[in-house]
Amino acid sequence: MADERLEQAFVDWHGPLRATSRATQVALLRGVHPLSGDVRLVPFVVERGGRVVGRCALCLPAVADEGTKRGPARLGFFECVDEQPVADELFDWARRTALAAGYAELVGPVDASFWLRYRMKLDHFDAPYTGEPYNPSYYPRLWERAGWQVGQRYSSTVYRVPPPGFVVGRYDERLAAALAGGRRVAALDLTLWDEDLPKVHALIMRRYAGMPLFHPLSLETFAALFGGLRRIADPQLITLAWNGDELAGFSIVLPDYGDLLDRRLTPVTTARILARKRRYQTVVAAYMASDEPGLGSSMAARLLTQARDRGLRVIGSLIAEGTPTEAFAPELVESRRHYALWRLAL
């Protein structure tokens, strides 16, 4: 299949899922995405009777060396009808192509990068929240029957609205201790966005470095990927913890837009996003990091107060199982959702 036709077939897929936007896919395929300096896509589609029934892409380092080849090749943008032979054809191509490129293991699903979209949903196949991986319920079966094994599990926890007067004593104690120790725990000031973003970048590069599939980003790339948060965030939901002029911790909580941010940006979609930004009932605790013990609980104290006083449900998003992270408020747990990152030895 010619490159141009392959690209068209890949991005025009109309199967059960297309979570990553068409514009993002095209930019990655053409090497003009902010992540293109770090990753390149090798696409593949399966056709039956002139119709695309499955697709995927190997996501490889833009510049490979022996060091990068020692890690796994990433398989992403996987979409497939509910037919095991079609899935097997996708996986067989990925296996052969990765082996030919010098890799010994596949990991997926990873749409290009740690910084874009990865993991597979295992349950609760209802409407996704903002930033949640989403896929049809039969995908885990297709992968498991093809020999993939779960390499890492994750979960998200949905918390009900805290009742009046509800507190978590240890959170309030740690916040009081942080403030007494000279720390400043406050909402983001949007007028200081350009000044604070490099500090968030530096902290997240340090604290996220040990996570599976992490790779560092330049400040320029980070700003290109996450600068759009400025338009959809409620600054009162974002907490920054300061030690003097040094950023010691952050908690990025976003209104839950559902899947609106993944849709094509039509006037109707734009109006719905703006309406949701003005009025929301659920928030997503998306990113948190700190350089000091206890600061995470101090920032959680502020979120808990907001959830209680404003009547908000909270989703603690995509925590790796086995991570020593305290539950936000175990008494308020409404449900848990589960996800996996799969691995396949070649």
N, C-alpha and C positions, 0 to 999 in steps of 0.2 A: 504494500500500500504506500503510495507516495506520501512524503512528509506532510504536504498541505492537506491532503485528504484525510490522513490519519489525525492531524490536529483537529480538523473539522468534526470528524466522527467522535473524537474523544470529548470535546467540549460541548457538543450538541446532544449528548446523552440525555434521554428522557425516561430513565428507569425509575426505580423506587426511591432514589435519593440523589440529590446534588447539593450537598451542604456548603461546599466551598464555592464561592461565586464564580461565574463564568469569566469575568474580567480577571480575577486572580489566576485562574487556570491558564488563560491565554498568555498573561504576562510571564508566568513561570515557564511555559513551554517555549516562549520566544526569548527568554533570558533577560527580560527587562523589569522583573519584579525586584523590590528591595532585597529579597532573599537570594536573588540569582547569583550574587557573589559568593554564596555559601553552598548552594545546592542546584543541581540540574535534574530535569525530569526526562525519563525515557518512557514514553507512553506505549500502550498496547491495547487493542480492542479485539473482541471476539464477535464475529458476525454469523448470523444464521439467516439464509434467504434474503440477503441484502439489508438486514436489520441488525443494529448493534444490540447484543444481549449481555455484554459484560465488558468491563474496562478496568484498567489499573495502570499504575506507573511506578517504576523504580525511581527512587529519589536518592541520588548519589552525590557525593561531594563535588562541588564545581571544579575543584583542583584536587585530584586524588594523589596520595602518596602512600608509602608503605604504612605510615601511622594510621591514616584514615581507613585503609583497607582492613586493618585488624579488627575494627568494629563491624557491626552488622550493616547490611544494606537495608534501606527502609522501603517498604511496600505501602503505597498510599493510593488515594483516589479510587479505591476499590468500590465498584458498583456492579451488581450482578443480578440477573433473574434467579428465581429459586430453582436452580437446576445444578446438581453437583457436577455433571460433566463440564458445564461451562465454567464453573469456578475452578475445577481442576485444570482446565486449559490455561486459565489466567495464571494459576500458581505454577504450573509446569514451565510456562514462558519465563516467569519471574525467577524461578530456580535456575534455569539454564543461563539466563542473561547475567544473573548475579555471579554464578560460578565462573563464567567466561571473563568477568571483570575482576576476579580474584577474591571474591567474598566467600565466607564459610557459613554465614548465617543470615537469615532474613528476620526482620522485626516489623510489625505492623498492627493495625493500620496507622500510618503516619503520612498525612498530607503534607509532603515536602519537608516539614521541620517541626521540632519541639515548639517553635514559636507560632505555628499556624494552627494546626488541628491534629490531634492524635488520640488514640484509644478507641475501643469499641464498647458500645452499650450492651449490657447483658440482660437487663430487665426494665420494667416500667417504660414500655414503648408508647407512652402517650406524648403529648406535646412537650418538646424540649424547652428548657430554660436557656437564657442567654449564655453562650459559651459551652453548652453541654454537647458532647459527641452524640450523634444520632444516627441510627441505622435501622433497617428492618429487623424484625425479631428472628428471622432465619439465618442471618449472617453468622452468628456464633456456631451454628450447626455446620454450615459450609466449611468454615475454617477448621473446626475440630475434626471433621471427617477426612480432611485433606492432610492430617498429621500435625497441624499446628498445636502448640502447647502454650498455656498461659504463662507468661514470664513475669508479669506484674499485675496486681489487682489494685483497683482504686474504688472509692465510694464517695458519694455526695449525700449529705444529710439535710433533710427538710425539717425546719423547726417552726412550730406554730407560734402565733403571736403571744408574747409574754403577757400574763395577766397583770392587772394593776398591782403595784407594790412588789412585783417580782424582782429579786436581786440575786446575784451570785457573789457571795461574800468575798471569796478569794480574789475575784476580779477587782472589786472596789478597793480591797486592801492593797493590791499591787499597783493600782492606779494612784492611790494616795502615796504609796512609797516612792513611785517614780516622780511624782510632782514634788514631794519633799526633798528628793535628791537632785532637784534642779532641772528635771526634764520638762519639756513642754509638749503636751499632747493636744493637738488641735486639728480642726478641719483644714482641708486644702484651700488656699487662697488662689483663685483662678488668675488673678493679676500677676502672680509669681510663677505661673506654669512654666515658662521658658527657663526660669532660674532654677526651679526645683526638679525638672525632668532629668537633667544630668545626674543629680544626686540619687534619684530613684534608680536610674540606669546603673550607676556604680554599685549600689547596694544589692540590686537584684542579680547582677552578674556575680557578686561574691556569694550570696546566700543560696542561689539556685544551682551553683556549679556541680553539686554532687547528684543532681537528679538524673534519672535515665534519659538518654538522648540529648541532654543539654549540650549546646555549643554557644560560645560567646558571640555577642553582636557588637558591632561598633555603635557608638552613640548615634551616628547618622542613620543607620539601619533601624535601630530601636525606635528613634523618633518617627521614622517613616511608617513603621508598623503600628505604633501605639499612640501617635499624636492625635488620631481621631477620637480617642477616649474623651478628649476635652469637650467635644460637641455633644456627647451622650451622657456624660457623668453629671451627677448631682454632687457638687463639691462638699456638701455637708456630710455625705456618706464616706468620703475619703479622709482617712486619718493619717496624719504625719506626726511622728514622735521625734523630737529634737533634743540633742545634747549640745547646748550652745548653738553654734551655726552648723553643726554636723547633723545630717540626717541619720538617726539611729534605728528607725523603723517606719514601716508604712503598712496600711491596710486599705486595699482598693476594693470598695464595695459598689456595685452598680445596680441601678434599677433593672428589674427583669423585663426585657423586651421580647421574651420568647424567641421566635426565629425571625423577627422582623429585620434584624440587622443582616441576616443572610439572604434576604430577598432582593430582587432587582429594585433599584431605587426609583420607583415611579412616584408621581405626585400623591397617590393614595397611600403608598407605603410611607412616604415622608410625613404625611399628616398623622398617620398612626404612631409613628415614632415620636413625634413632637407631643402628641396627646399623652402617650405613655410616660414621657419624661416629666410632664406636669403632674400626672397622677398615677401612682403605682402602689401596689399592695404587697409586693414581694421584692426582695433584694437578693443579690448574689454576691457572696463574699468570694471574690475571684482570686486575689493575690494578697499575700502577706509575707513580710520578712522583717527581721530585726537583728541587730547586732548585740543586743543585751538581753540577758535572762529576765523574764517577767514583763517585758514590753509588749509581747503578744497579748497577754492577758489584760494589760492596761488598755490597749486599743480595743480589745473585745468588750471591755466594760463600757466604752463609749458607744459601740454598736448596740449592745444590749439595751442601754438607756434609750437610744433612738427607736429601736424596735418596740419597746414597751410603750413609750410615750406617743409614738406615731402610728401604732397598730400595724406593724409590718411583720410578715413572715420572712425568715432568713433561710437561705440555702448555703450551707458550707460546701464549697464546690471542689470536687476532684482531688481528694486527699489520698495519697498512696497508703495502702494498708501496711501496717507495721511502722508508720511514721509516728514518733512520739509527740503527737499533737493532741491536746486536750479537746474533748467534745465541747462545743460552744456552750450548751446547756442541756445535759442529758434528760432533765425533767421535761423538756419541751419537744423532744424528738417526735416527729409525726411520721416520717418514713425515711428509708434509705434506698439509694439507687447504686447499682454496681456496674463496673466497667473493667475492661482487660486490655492489656498490651500483649500481643501474641508473638511467639518466636518459633522459627522453623530452622533446624539444622540442615545444612545442604550436603 
